[in-house]
Amino acid sequence: MIREKKNNQKNNKKKLSFSTIIKGIVGVFLVAIIATVLFVFSIRGILYLSNHITTPNGVDESIYVSLGGQEQYLLIRGEDVNNPVIIWLHGGPSGPDAFMNYRFQKYLVGKYTFVNWDQRGCGRTYFRNSKIDPNNQTATFEQALVDLDELVNYVLDRFDKEKVILVGHSYGTALGSRYTLSHPDKVAAYVGIGQAVAISESETYSYEDALEKAKAQGDDTTDMEAAYRAFSENMTLPTLIHLREYTLPYHPVENEANTIWQGVISPYMWLNDVRWFFKQVSSLEKYTALNQQLFDFTVAADVRDYGLEYQVPVGFISGSEDWITPVKYTEDYYNMISAPKKDFVLIDGLGHAPNYDSPEAFCRELDTMLDELLK
C-alpha cells in the first residue's frame, strides 16, 4: 500500500514535470510570436511615418475607381500633384505589387506622382469583385487594355494632364508596349523594366544557356531536359515554373532582394494583399486556373507583333543577370524598334526586378532616363 502510494507520487511528479515542460515550451513559443508581431508592426509603423506623404499639395491614398465595369484598386503617391504622373504596370500576370513599391518610389515621389494599380483579376481588385466575377472570366489581355485606357483617362482628368508616363515591369511591359503603340496621343514616354519580348523563345534561350553551363560542370541534366520537353509540349505556367526550377540555379543574381520580408514589413500591406499571396502559394493548379486566360496569352505572346514604330520616346532598363526576360532579347528588340528618342540601360549584377534588388540605383537610372526622354 505504501509502495503503491510512493509509486503514484513518483508518477504524478513525472506527469507534473512533463506538463510543466510542455507549458514552458508553449509559453516561450507564444512569447516569441508576440515579440515577432510587435517587432514587425514596430518596423511597419516606423516605415509608415518615414514614407507617408504630408506635403500640402501631395497625395498618398488608397482608393477604388471604376474601370471597365469593375472597381479597381489604386495606390497613388506623390509630393506634388502638379508633377508628371507615372502609371506603374505590374508583372505576373496577376502579380500585384502596389504595397511593395514604396520601397523604390520613395526616391522619386518628390519629382513624380506614382499611380500603382492592382489589375483586373488579382490582388485587392480581385477580392473587391470576387462576387461578380469569381472565376476571372473577364480577366483577359484585351480587357486589360480597355481598363488601362480608362485608367489613363481618369489620371489625365484628375491631375489635369495631357499625357502620362507608362512604366511597365515584366508582363506589364507587354501591356505598356501595346498601349503605347496604340495610344501615342496619351503617352509622354514609355519605359520597360525587364522588357518581355517572346516568352516561348526567351525561355528556350535561357534553358540552352543553363544546359550548357550544367554540362560544363559535369552535372546530371536528365531532369532539366525532361522539364524542357514538358514545357515545349505544353506551354503552361506549371511547366514553365518547373523548368525554371532547373535553369535559374545556373543564373544566380548577385543582389536579389527578399521580397517576402519586404512585403511583411510594408506599411501598405493589409489583409487582401496577404490573402492574394496565399492564393498564389497554396495551390499552383488553382491559381493558374483562376487566371488561365492571362497565363495562356503571356506564354504565347510576342511583343514584336504589336509593331515596331513607336511615336513616343521609349526606354528599357534591365538587370545584367535577368534570365526571366533575357537581356539578349531586350537588346535585340531595342535595336529593332524606332522612336523619336530611345535609350537602354543595363544595371550590372541585378536580376529581373532591379527596382527591388537595388532601389536607389534603379531610381537614379530611371530618373536620368526620363530626363533625357522627356527633354
TORMI-684309 format. One record per residue (C-alpha): residue number from 1; residue in three letters; y, z, x. Coordinates in nm, 3 decimals, padded with zeros to 5 digits. Each point is the difference from the previous one (the first is absolute). Example, Ala and Ser with C-alpha at 12.3 -4.5 7.8 and 13.67 -1.06 7.14 Angstrom:
REM residues 2
+-----+---------+---------+---------+---------+
| num | residuo |      yy |      zz |      xx |
+-----+---------+---------+---------+---------+
|   1 |     ALA | -00.450 |  00.780 |  01.230 |
|   2 |     SER |  00.344 | -00.066 |  00.137 |
+-----+---------+---------+---------+---------+
***
This chain:
REM residues 375
+-----+---------+---------+---------+---------+
| num | residuo |      yy |      zz |      xx |
+-----+---------+---------+---------+---------+
|   1 |     MET |  00.000 |  00.000 |  00.000 |
|   2 |     ILE |  00.237 |  00.097 |  00.280 |
|   3 |     ARG | -00.105 | -00.307 |  00.200 |
|   4 |     GLU |  00.062 | -00.224 | -00.300 |
|   5 |     LYS |  00.342 |  00.149 | -00.045 |
|   6 |     LYS |  00.083 | -00.054 |  00.366 |
|   7 |     ASN | -00.124 | -00.358 | -00.018 |
|   8 |     ASN |  00.212 | -00.063 | -00.308 |
|   9 |     GLN |  00.301 |  00.146 |  00.176 |
|  10 |     LYS | -00.062 | -00.230 |  00.300 |
|  11 |     ASN | -00.037 | -00.303 | -00.229 |
|  12 |     ASN |  00.319 |  00.092 | -00.184 |
|  13 |     LYS |  00.183 |  00.033 |  00.329 |
|  14 |     LYS | -00.127 | -00.343 |  00.106 |
|  15 |     LYS |  00.106 | -00.152 | -00.331 |
|  16 |     LEU |  00.337 |  00.169 |  00.027 |
|  17 |     SER |  00.042 | -00.119 |  00.356 |
|  18 |     PHE | -00.093 | -00.360 | -00.092 |
|  19 |     SER |  00.229 |  00.010 | -00.303 |
|  20 |     THR |  00.284 |  00.131 |  00.215 |
|  21 |     ILE | -00.048 | -00.280 |  00.252 |
|  22 |     ILE |  00.004 | -00.266 | -00.276 |
|  23 |     LYS |  00.311 |  00.151 | -00.157 |
|  24 |     GLY |  00.161 |  00.009 |  00.343 |
|  25 |     ILE | -00.077 | -00.366 |  00.064 |
|  26 |     VAL |  00.129 | -00.101 | -00.344 |
|  27 |     GLY |  00.311 |  00.211 |  00.057 |
|  28 |     VAL |  00.071 | -00.164 |  00.336 |
|  29 |     PHE | -00.061 | -00.344 | -00.156 |
|  30 |     LEU |  00.243 |  00.070 | -00.284 |
|  31 |     VAL |  00.262 |  00.136 |  00.238 |
|  32 |     ALA | -00.039 | -00.314 |  00.214 |
|  33 |     ILE |  00.045 | -00.224 | -00.306 |
|  34 |     ILE |  00.307 |  00.193 | -00.118 |
|  35 |     ALA |  00.147 | -00.008 |  00.352 |
|  36 |     THR | -00.062 | -00.375 |  00.026 |
|  37 |     VAL |  00.159 | -00.068 | -00.339 |
|  38 |     LEU |  00.302 |  00.212 |  00.090 |
|  39 |     PHE |  00.027 | -00.177 |  00.336 |
|  40 |     VAL | -00.017 | -00.346 | -00.159 |
|  41 |     PHE |  00.254 |  00.083 | -00.268 |
|  42 |     SER |  00.229 |  00.155 |  00.260 |
|  43 |     ILE | -00.008 | -00.325 |  00.197 |
|  44 |     ARG |  00.055 | -00.199 | -00.320 |
|  45 |     GLY |  00.299 |  00.219 | -00.083 |
|  46 |     ILE |  00.151 | -00.044 |  00.344 |
|  47 |     LEU | -00.055 | -00.377 | -00.014 |
|  48 |     TYR |  00.151 | -00.016 | -00.348 |
|  49 |     LEU |  00.315 |  00.181 |  00.111 |
|  50 |     SER |  00.032 | -00.214 |  00.314 |
|  51 |     ASN | -00.056 | -00.331 | -00.183 |
|  52 |     HIS |  00.156 |  00.054 | -00.342 |
|  53 |     ILE |  00.309 | -00.216 | -00.043 |
|  54 |     THR |  00.309 |  00.180 | -00.130 |
|  55 |     THR |  00.282 | -00.234 |  00.105 |
|  56 |     PRO |  00.261 | -00.059 | -00.276 |
|  57 |     ASN | -00.088 | -00.366 | -00.040 |
|  58 |     GLY | -00.370 |  00.035 |  00.082 |
|  59 |     VAL | -00.318 | -00.024 | -00.202 |
|  60 |     ASP | -00.332 |  00.185 |  00.031 |
|  61 |     GLU | -00.194 | -00.033 | -00.322 |
|  62 |     SER | -00.344 | -00.059 | -00.147 |
|  63 |     ILE |  00.016 | -00.207 | -00.320 |
|  64 |     TYR | -00.201 | -00.232 | -00.223 |
|  65 |     VAL |  00.142 | -00.336 | -00.107 |
|  66 |     SER | -00.144 | -00.259 | -00.235 |
|  67 |     LEU | -00.142 | -00.298 |  00.190 |
|  68 |     GLY | -00.217 | -00.260 | -00.168 |
|  69 |     GLY | -00.064 |  00.223 | -00.299 |
|  70 |     GLN | -00.104 |  00.307 |  00.203 |
|  71 |     GLU |  00.194 |  00.301 |  00.120 |
|  72 |     GLN | -00.028 | -00.019 |  00.378 |
|  73 |     TYR |  00.082 |  00.260 |  00.261 |
|  74 |     LEU |  00.288 | -00.029 |  00.248 |
|  75 |     LEU |  00.118 |  00.234 |  00.274 |
|  76 |     ILE |  00.354 | -00.101 |  00.093 |
|  77 |     ARG |  00.172 |  00.151 |  00.305 |
|  78 |     GLY |  00.321 | -00.073 |  00.186 |
|  79 |     GLU |  00.316 |  00.177 |  00.114 |
|  80 |     ASP |  00.239 | -00.256 | -00.146 |
|  81 |     VAL | -00.086 | -00.226 | -00.294 |
|  82 |     ASN |  00.253 | -00.254 |  00.128 |
|  83 |     ASN | -00.230 | -00.077 |  00.293 |
|  84 |     PRO | -00.242 | -00.298 | -00.006 |
|  85 |     VAL | -00.318 |  00.066 | -00.199 |
|  86 |     ILE | -00.352 | -00.036 |  00.143 |
|  87 |     ILE | -00.293 | -00.030 | -00.241 |
|  88 |     TRP | -00.312 |  00.122 |  00.181 |
|  89 |     LEU | -00.323 | -00.175 | -00.106 |
|  90 |     HIS | -00.306 |  00.211 |  00.079 |
|  91 |     GLY | -00.336 | -00.132 |  00.112 |
|  92 |     GLY | -00.357 |  00.050 | -00.114 |
|  93 |     PRO |  00.004 | -00.157 | -00.244 |
|  94 |     SER |  00.034 |  00.317 | -00.211 |
|  95 |     GLY |  00.102 |  00.207 |  00.302 |
|  96 |     PRO |  00.316 |  00.182 | -00.118 |
|  97 |     ASP |  00.196 |  00.173 |  00.274 |
|  98 |     ALA |  00.331 |  00.105 | -00.159 |
|  99 |     PHE | -00.069 |  00.368 |  00.068 |
| 100 |     MET | -00.063 | -00.075 |  00.370 |
| 101 |     ASN |  00.290 | -00.227 |  00.081 |
| 102 |     TYR |  00.266 |  00.265 |  00.055 |
| 103 |     ARG | -00.164 |  00.045 |  00.341 |
| 104 |     PHE |  00.145 | -00.325 |  00.134 |
| 105 |     GLN |  00.271 | -00.082 | -00.253 |
| 106 |     LYS |  00.190 |  00.316 |  00.099 |
| 107 |     TYR |  00.123 | -00.191 |  00.306 |
| 108 |     LEU |  00.160 | -00.270 | -00.215 |
| 109 |     VAL |  00.107 |  00.163 | -00.329 |
| 110 |     GLY |  00.352 |  00.027 |  00.142 |
| 111 |     LYS |  00.021 | -00.378 |  00.021 |
| 112 |     TYR | -00.224 | -00.124 | -00.285 |
| 113 |     THR | -00.111 |  00.111 | -00.344 |
| 114 |     PHE | -00.381 | -00.010 | -00.022 |
| 115 |     VAL | -00.186 | -00.074 | -00.322 |
| 116 |     ASN | -00.365 |  00.106 |  00.027 |
| 117 |     TRP | -00.224 | -00.127 | -00.279 |
| 118 |     ASP | -00.350 |  00.097 | -00.116 |
| 119 |     GLN | -00.117 | -00.344 | -00.113 |
| 120 |     ARG | -00.186 | -00.063 | -00.324 |
| 121 |     GLY | -00.354 |  00.137 | -00.004 |
| 122 |     CYS |  00.039 |  00.273 |  00.262 |
| 123 |     GLY |  00.147 |  00.339 |  00.078 |
| 124 |     ARG |  00.242 |  00.160 | -00.241 |
| 125 |     THR |  00.047 | -00.329 | -00.183 |
| 126 |     TYR | -00.372 | -00.014 | -00.081 |
| 127 |     PHE | -00.009 |  00.352 | -00.144 |
| 128 |     ARG |  00.318 | -00.061 | -00.199 |
| 129 |     ASN | -00.170 | -00.299 | -00.171 |
| 130 |     SER | -00.369 |  00.100 |  00.007 |
| 131 |     LYS | -00.017 |  00.035 | -00.378 |
| 132 |     ILE |  00.124 | -00.354 | -00.067 |
| 133 |     ASP | -00.175 | -00.171 |  00.292 |
| 134 |     PRO | -00.276 |  00.232 |  00.129 |
| 135 |     ASN | -00.198 | -00.280 |  00.168 |
| 136 |     ASN |  00.299 | -00.175 |  00.157 |
| 137 |     GLN | -00.058 | -00.322 | -00.191 |
| 138 |     THR |  00.366 | -00.095 |  00.053 |
| 139 |     ALA | -00.001 |  00.077 |  00.376 |
| 140 |     THR |  00.003 | -00.350 |  00.149 |
| 141 |     PHE |  00.198 | -00.163 |  00.279 |
| 142 |     GLU |  00.185 | -00.225 | -00.243 |
| 143 |     GLN |  00.098 |  00.302 | -00.209 |
| 144 |     ALA |  00.115 |  00.179 |  00.317 |
| 145 |     LEU |  00.240 | -00.289 |  00.063 |
| 146 |     VAL |  00.138 |  00.039 | -00.353 |
| 147 |     ASP |  00.034 |  00.377 |  00.049 |
| 148 |     LEU |  00.173 | -00.053 |  00.335 |
| 149 |     ASP |  00.248 | -00.243 | -00.152 |
| 150 |     GLU |  00.089 |  00.253 | -00.268 |
| 151 |     LEU |  00.033 |  00.269 |  00.267 |
| 152 |     VAL |  00.233 | -00.221 |  00.204 |
| 153 |     ASN |  00.211 | -00.064 | -00.310 |
| 154 |     TYR |  00.012 |  00.375 | -00.072 |
| 155 |     VAL |  00.113 |  00.076 |  00.355 |
| 156 |     LEU |  00.262 | -00.278 |  00.006 |
| 157 |     ASP |  00.145 |  00.124 | -00.329 |
| 158 |     ARG | -00.012 |  00.372 |  00.077 |
| 159 |     PHE |  00.149 | -00.020 |  00.348 |
| 160 |     ASP |  00.228 | -00.297 | -00.070 |
| 161 |     LYS | -00.154 | -00.224 |  00.266 |
| 162 |     GLU | -00.037 | -00.374 |  00.025 |
| 163 |     LYS | -00.320 |  00.015 |  00.207 |
| 164 |     VAL | -00.258 |  00.248 |  00.127 |
| 165 |     ILE | -00.195 |  00.028 |  00.324 |
| 166 |     LEU | -00.379 | -00.015 | -00.040 |
| 167 |     VAL | -00.220 |  00.179 |  00.253 |
| 168 |     GLY | -00.375 | -00.026 | -00.057 |
| 169 |     HIS | -00.293 |  00.164 |  00.176 |
| 170 |     SER | -00.351 | -00.154 |  00.020 |
| 171 |     TYR | -00.093 | -00.120 | -00.353 |
| 172 |     GLY |  00.366 |  00.054 | -00.088 |
| 173 |     THR |  00.086 | -00.286 |  00.237 |
| 174 |     ALA | -00.193 | -00.243 | -00.220 |
| 175 |     LEU |  00.207 |  00.117 | -00.295 |
| 176 |     GLY |  00.324 | -00.006 |  00.200 |
| 177 |     SER | -00.062 | -00.344 |  00.150 |
| 178 |     ARG | -00.085 | -00.160 | -00.333 |
| 179 |     TYR |  00.296 |  00.157 | -00.178 |
| 180 |     THR |  00.246 | -00.090 |  00.277 |
| 181 |     LEU | -00.111 | -00.362 |  00.000 |
| 182 |     SER |  00.037 | -00.015 | -00.379 |
| 183 |     HIS |  00.326 |  00.198 | -00.039 |
| 184 |     PRO |  00.222 | -00.061 |  00.304 |
| 185 |     ASP |  00.306 |  00.051 | -00.219 |
| 186 |     LYS | -00.085 |  00.372 | -00.037 |
| 187 |     VAL | -00.118 |  00.082 |  00.353 |
| 188 |     ALA |  00.237 |  00.057 |  00.294 |
| 189 |     ALA | -00.286 |  00.025 |  00.254 |
| 190 |     TYR | -00.373 |  00.052 |  00.009 |
| 191 |     VAL | -00.189 |  00.206 |  00.260 |
| 192 |     GLY | -00.381 |  00.019 |  00.023 |
| 193 |     ILE | -00.162 |  00.302 |  00.167 |
| 194 |     GLY | -00.355 | -00.090 |  00.100 |
| 195 |     GLN |  00.048 | -00.340 | -00.163 |
| 196 |     ALA | -00.315 | -00.112 | -00.182 |
| 197 |     VAL | -00.091 | -00.367 |  00.029 |
| 198 |     ALA | -00.363 | -00.065 | -00.091 |
| 199 |     ILE | -00.232 |  00.304 | -00.023 |
| 200 |     SER | -00.325 | -00.194 |  00.008 |
| 201 |     GLU |  00.100 | -00.185 |  00.318 |
| 202 |     SER |  00.163 |  00.294 |  00.177 |
| 203 |     GLU | -00.297 |  00.224 | -00.073 |
| 204 |     THR | -00.229 | -00.253 |  00.166 |
| 205 |     TYR |  00.234 | -00.012 |  00.298 |
| 206 |     SER | -00.002 |  00.380 |  00.024 |
| 207 |     TYR | -00.378 |  00.007 | -00.028 |
| 208 |     GLU | -00.051 | -00.260 |  00.273 |
| 209 |     ASP |  00.224 |  00.194 |  00.237 |
| 210 |     ALA | -00.179 |  00.329 | -00.072 |
| 211 |     LEU | -00.339 | -00.170 |  00.040 |
| 212 |     GLU |  00.099 | -00.139 |  00.338 |
| 213 |     LYS |  00.120 |  00.342 |  00.117 |
| 214 |     ALA | -00.315 |  00.170 | -00.128 |
| 215 |     LYS | -00.227 | -00.242 |  00.180 |
| 216 |     ALA |  00.202 |  00.034 |  00.321 |
| 217 |     GLN | -00.064 |  00.376 | -00.018 |
| 218 |     GLY | -00.370 | -00.055 | -00.061 |
| 219 |     ASP |  00.017 |  00.151 | -00.350 |
| 220 |     ASP | -00.249 | -00.080 | -00.276 |
| 221 |     THR |  00.178 | -00.240 | -00.237 |
| 222 |     THR | -00.279 | -00.038 | -00.257 |
| 223 |     ASP |  00.173 |  00.206 | -00.271 |
| 224 |     MET |  00.341 | -00.157 |  00.064 |
| 225 |     GLU | -00.143 | -00.349 | -00.033 |
| 226 |     ALA | -00.182 |  00.098 | -00.320 |
| 227 |     ALA |  00.324 |  00.142 | -00.142 |
| 228 |     TYR |  00.182 | -00.324 |  00.079 |
| 229 |     ARG | -00.269 | -00.208 | -00.170 |
| 230 |     ALA |  00.030 |  00.221 | -00.309 |
| 231 |     PHE |  00.379 | -00.044 |  00.001 |
| 232 |     SER | -00.027 | -00.378 |  00.045 |
| 233 |     GLU | -00.243 | -00.031 | -00.290 |
| 234 |     ASN |  00.192 |  00.232 | -00.233 |
| 235 |     MET |  00.365 |  00.063 |  00.086 |
| 236 |     THR |  00.075 |  00.325 | -00.179 |
| 237 |     LEU |  00.179 |  00.323 |  00.087 |
| 238 |     PRO | -00.328 |  00.191 |  00.066 |
| 239 |     THR | -00.135 | -00.269 |  00.236 |
| 240 |     LEU |  00.340 | -00.021 |  00.171 |
| 241 |     ILE |  00.019 |  00.375 |  00.056 |
| 242 |     HIS | -00.361 |  00.008 |  00.120 |
| 243 |     LEU |  00.072 | -00.273 |  00.254 |
| 244 |     ARG |  00.307 |  00.184 |  00.128 |
| 245 |     GLU | -00.211 |  00.309 |  00.062 |
| 246 |     TYR | -00.159 | -00.199 |  00.284 |
| 247 |     THR |  00.298 | -00.205 |  00.122 |
| 248 |     LEU |  00.289 |  00.246 |  00.004 |
| 249 |     PRO | -00.156 |  00.235 |  00.260 |
| 250 |     TYR |  00.039 | -00.290 |  00.244 |
| 251 |     HIS |  00.369 | -00.026 | -00.091 |
| 252 |     PRO |  00.135 |  00.354 |  00.056 |
| 253 |     VAL |  00.366 |  00.077 | -00.069 |
| 254 |     GLU |  00.189 |  00.187 |  00.269 |
| 255 |     ASN |  00.218 |  00.210 | -00.228 |
| 256 |     GLU | -00.157 |  00.002 | -00.347 |
| 257 |     ALA |  00.160 |  00.243 | -00.244 |
| 258 |     ASN | -00.195 |  00.254 | -00.205 |
| 259 |     THR |  00.113 | -00.128 | -00.338 |
| 260 |     ILE | -00.207 |  00.253 | -00.198 |
| 261 |     TRP |  00.183 |  00.292 |  00.163 |
| 262 |     GLN |  00.332 | -00.179 | -00.043 |
| 263 |     GLY | -00.078 | -00.037 | -00.369 |
| 264 |     VAL | -00.099 |  00.366 | -00.041 |
| 265 |     ILE |  00.328 |  00.129 |  00.145 |
| 266 |     SER |  00.220 | -00.259 | -00.170 |
| 267 |     PRO |  00.262 |  00.160 | -00.229 |
| 268 |     TYR | -00.028 | -00.308 | -00.222 |
| 269 |     MET | -00.375 |  00.028 | -00.065 |
| 270 |     TRP | -00.106 |  00.148 | -00.333 |
| 271 |     LEU | -00.297 |  00.014 | -00.235 |
| 272 |     ASN | -00.035 | -00.367 | -00.092 |
| 273 |     ASP |  00.026 | -00.104 |  00.364 |
| 274 |     VAL | -00.292 |  00.235 |  00.075 |
| 275 |     ARG | -00.194 | -00.125 | -00.303 |
| 276 |     TRP |  00.036 | -00.360 |  00.120 |
| 277 |     PHE | -00.114 |  00.094 |  00.350 |
| 278 |     PHE | -00.320 |  00.152 | -00.139 |
| 279 |     LYS | -00.055 | -00.308 | -00.215 |
| 280 |     GLN |  00.000 | -00.204 |  00.321 |
| 281 |     VAL | -00.240 |  00.223 |  00.194 |
| 282 |     SER | -00.233 |  00.136 | -00.269 |
| 283 |     SER | -00.173 | -00.328 | -00.090 |
| 284 |     LEU |  00.063 | -00.330 |  00.176 |
| 285 |     GLU | -00.191 | -00.182 | -00.272 |
| 286 |     LYS |  00.214 |  00.141 | -00.284 |
| 287 |     TYR |  00.320 | -00.041 |  00.198 |
| 288 |     THR | -00.081 | -00.364 |  00.074 |
| 289 |     ALA | -00.085 | -00.069 | -00.363 |
| 290 |     LEU |  00.330 |  00.152 | -00.112 |
| 291 |     ASN |  00.201 | -00.259 |  00.195 |
| 292 |     GLN | -00.263 | -00.273 |  00.030 |
| 293 |     GLN |  00.244 | -00.281 | -00.081 |
| 294 |     LEU |  00.241 |  00.098 |  00.276 |
| 295 |     PHE | -00.274 |  00.052 |  00.259 |
| 296 |     ASP | -00.161 | -00.334 | -00.081 |
| 297 |     PHE |  00.339 | -00.169 |  00.027 |
| 298 |     THR |  00.084 |  00.167 |  00.332 |
| 299 |     VAL | -00.324 | -00.098 |  00.173 |
| 300 |     ALA |  00.039 | -00.363 | -00.105 |
| 301 |     ALA |  00.378 | -00.033 |  00.040 |
| 302 |     ASP |  00.165 | -00.221 |  00.262 |
| 303 |     VAL |  00.376 |  00.056 |  00.033 |
| 304 |     ARG |  00.039 | -00.340 |  00.165 |
| 305 |     ASP | -00.076 | -00.158 | -00.338 |
| 306 |     TYR |  00.321 |  00.143 | -00.149 |
| 307 |     GLY |  00.215 | -00.229 |  00.216 |
| 308 |     LEU |  00.148 |  00.015 |  00.348 |
| 309 |     GLU |  00.369 | -00.069 | -00.062 |
| 310 |     TYR |  00.194 |  00.320 | -00.055 |
| 311 |     GLN |  00.359 | -00.027 | -00.114 |
| 312 |     VAL |  00.088 |  00.354 |  00.112 |
| 313 |     PRO | -00.024 |  00.181 |  00.337 |
| 314 |     VAL | -00.352 |  00.121 |  00.080 |
| 315 |     GLY | -00.135 |  00.255 |  00.249 |
| 316 |     PHE | -00.339 |  00.143 |  00.093 |
| 317 |     ILE | -00.087 |  00.330 |  00.171 |
| 318 |     SER | -00.354 |  00.066 |  00.125 |
| 319 |     GLY | -00.175 |  00.260 |  00.210 |
| 320 |     SER | -00.164 | -00.160 |  00.304 |
| 321 |     GLU | -00.331 |  00.167 | -00.095 |
| 322 |     ASP | -00.003 | -00.114 | -00.362 |
| 323 |     TRP | -00.341 | -00.148 | -00.081 |
| 324 |     ILE |  00.028 |  00.043 | -00.377 |
| 325 |     THR |  00.255 | -00.282 | -00.008 |
| 326 |     PRO | -00.054 | -00.132 |  00.354 |
| 327 |     VAL |  00.307 | -00.080 |  00.206 |
| 328 |     LYS | -00.132 | -00.350 |  00.080 |
| 329 |     TYR |  00.020 | -00.101 | -00.366 |
| 330 |     THR |  00.348 |  00.148 | -00.044 |
| 331 |     GLU |  00.124 | -00.184 |  00.310 |
| 332 |     ASP | -00.154 | -00.327 | -00.115 |
| 333 |     TYR |  00.156 |  00.040 | -00.344 |
| 334 |     TYR |  00.336 |  00.086 |  00.156 |
| 335 |     ASN | -00.013 | -00.324 |  00.200 |
| 336 |     MET | -00.094 | -00.201 | -00.308 |
| 337 |     ILE |  00.279 |  00.114 | -00.232 |
| 338 |     SER |  00.362 | -00.115 | -00.008 |
| 339 |     ALA |  00.290 |  00.225 | -00.099 |
| 340 |     PRO |  00.379 |  00.018 |  00.053 |
| 341 |     LYS | -00.077 |  00.281 |  00.246 |
| 342 |     LYS | -00.332 |  00.149 |  00.103 |
| 343 |     ASP | -00.119 |  00.273 |  00.234 |
| 344 |     PHE | -00.327 |  00.153 |  00.113 |
| 345 |     VAL | -00.040 |  00.339 |  00.169 |
| 346 |     LEU | -00.317 |  00.141 |  00.154 |
| 347 |     ILE | -00.008 |  00.378 |  00.057 |
| 348 |     ASP | -00.234 |  00.082 |  00.286 |
| 349 |     GLY | -00.289 |  00.240 | -00.059 |
| 350 |     LEU |  00.042 |  00.033 | -00.377 |
| 351 |     GLY | -00.235 | -00.110 | -00.276 |
| 352 |     HIS |  00.014 | -00.123 | -00.357 |
| 353 |     ALA |  00.253 |  00.261 | -00.115 |
| 354 |     PRO |  00.269 |  00.022 |  00.270 |
| 355 |     ASN |  00.232 |  00.166 | -00.251 |
| 356 |     TYR | -00.230 |  00.305 |  00.000 |
| 357 |     ASP | -00.137 | -00.023 |  00.354 |
| 358 |     SER |  00.345 |  00.018 |  00.160 |
| 359 |     PRO |  00.267 |  00.033 | -00.273 |
| 360 |     GLU |  00.308 |  00.019 |  00.219 |
| 361 |     ALA | -00.099 | -00.293 |  00.222 |
| 362 |     PHE | -00.090 | -00.205 | -00.308 |
| 363 |     CYS |  00.334 |  00.071 | -00.166 |
| 364 |     ARG |  00.192 | -00.098 |  00.314 |
| 365 |     GLU | -00.174 | -00.337 | -00.007 |
| 366 |     LEU |  00.047 | -00.047 | -00.374 |
| 367 |     ASP |  00.367 |  00.096 |  00.019 |
| 368 |     THR |  00.067 | -00.236 |  00.291 |
| 369 |     MET | -00.190 | -00.279 | -00.172 |
| 370 |     LEU |  00.191 |  00.035 | -00.327 |
| 371 |     ASP |  00.332 |  00.009 |  00.184 |
| 372 |     GLU | -00.084 | -00.336 |  00.157 |
| 373 |     LEU | -00.149 | -00.156 | -00.313 |
| 374 |     LEU |  00.290 |  00.103 | -00.225 |
| 375 |     LYS |  00.285 | -00.106 |  00.232 |
+-----+---------+---------+---------+---------+
***
